[in-house]
Amino acid sequence: MKLSEIKTHLKELKTIGFLLPNGELVAPHFHVTEVGSVKKDFIDCGGKVRTESVINFQLWEEQDYDHRLHPEKLLNIIELSEKIFELDDLEIEVEYQGKETIGKYNLDFDGKNFLLISKLTACLALDSCGIPAEKPRIKISDIQNNACASGSGCC
């Protein structure tokens, strides 16, 4: 989800909910403690120089049950961040403290709640590493009858 999209959704909501990948809601007394931009310059395993830029939100919850973050307050924080940091309309990455460590999530919306979508690692240089983009498909009928003969080493 891009920054412009969350702003559109926030204008239509009365409350904010973030749904974790396991189906649980982030506690309703959460705060968005950071809104900013993150730029990552790196070299992939194939030696290619890359840059990745995202808008970063950090969710935090504490024992402060008397405060709730309302949509208009988050919208104000986003608009202030856009003004001060001249943010581009980039994808949003959300950081949230799990039980053991901070998780990073992509963001989506189901019409009611914002969905924290698990991120996955991947090799960005499949061709350089010799990893096929997809598994080759082999028809059993194409395999010669003696290909798996006793002693051939294939079985």
Secondary structure, 3 states (H helix, E strand, C coil): CEHHHHHHHHHHCCCCCEECCCCCECCCCCEEEEEEEEEEEEECCCCCEEEEEEEEEEEECCCCCCCCCCHHHHHHHHHHHHHHHCCCCCEEEEEEECCCCEEEEEEEECCCCEEEEECCCCCCCHHHHCCCCCCCCCCHHHCCHHHHCCCCCCC
